[in-house]
Amino acid sequence: MGSPRTDWNGPSEAAKIQPTQHVSEGPEQCSPLRRLAREPLLHFLLIGIALFLYFGRGASDDGEATRIVVDQAQAEVLAQQFETTWHRPPTDQERAGLIETYVHDEILYREGRSLGLDRDDPVIKRRVRQKIEVIAEEIVSRESPGDAELAAYLQANPAAFKRPTIVSFEQIFLGPEGSGGLERRLADARRALERGADPGSLGQPTLLPSREDSVGVDLVAKRFGGQFGAQLETVPLGQWTGPVVSSFGVHLVLVHERVPTALPSLEEARPLIAREWESGRRKRALEENYRRLRQEYRVVIETTPTEASQK
């Protein structure tokens, strides 16, 4: 037998595949930061620090959230509130009860906040808004106005300080407007007055006062109606005039005295002017504070136009 035949057609397929050469970085080619980042010990250290900060802060926050301090100042505030209400200081037992009530309310308040019950509550929002407004008002209310400021305010706002017309008058009630026989009763009352009859014996019974002395027409208007008060400023003095219409009906009226409206002097109305001036300053302070705060916010209003706005 001959030797087996061998066909050789060059390198085998396996031999054709050249292995890929990997060149590892030498120590001189690896940066110190990269080597440090590959250290497992560093990884454990960073994880430990993160866990410590997280749980340490949580424990601190939880401790503060469950810690309630009632110091002497707070106890005195509670005692003062009790004394204002009951006109005597609290006993030791009552003082302890006040403190316990305060603690009770504080615990429930904090529990409510932890559940988010303080968010989107209109009552809480209103109370917080009121406190902010009080702070804004107090910032500008530390200086009292001088005479020049008050006098200028008086001249700029005369309608707010004018004294109303003062009148003294008598009235005879003749009955509701439009009632039957009203014209006859009016004529009979006039003739009786001309003969010197007592006004108190005339007209129909009523709970309205038959006479008012030195009273402002603003008060008269509250009792008899605005139309009645306005007519008292124009009817002739010293003679019976009618019919004068009120909210109740028709009257005969005799105006004995009338002092026209007038603007008081600064000395006469200083407390009122100062109060109104201060009220105006506080209002302006609130408006200015809101205007300043409004500029610091970016407000996005996402609404769907209504049918009315599209017409």
KAJOUR-V819670 format. One record per run of one state. SS is the DSSP state (H for helix, E for strand, L for the rest). FROM is the first residue (numbers start at 1). LEN is the number of residues. If there is no record, write none. Layout:
SS_FROM_LEN ; SS_FROM_LEN
This chain:
L_1_12 ; H_13_4 ; L_17_10 ; H_27_3 ; L_30_2 ; H_32_6 ; L_38_2 ; H_40_26 ; L_66_6 ; H_72_15 ; L_87_5 ; H_92_23 ; L_115_7 ; H_122_18 ; L_140_7 ; H_147_10 ; L_157_1 ; H_158_3 ; L_161_1 ; E_162_2 ; L_164_2 ; E_166_10 ; L_176_6 ; H_182_13 ; L_195_4 ; H_199_3 ; L_202_9 ; E_211_6 ; H_217_8 ; L_225_1 ; H_226_7 ; L_233_4 ; E_237_1 ; L_238_2 ; E_240_6 ; L_246_4 ; E_250_10 ; L_260_2 ; E_262_2 ; L_264_6 ; H_270_26 ; L_296_11 ; H_307_4 ; L_311_1
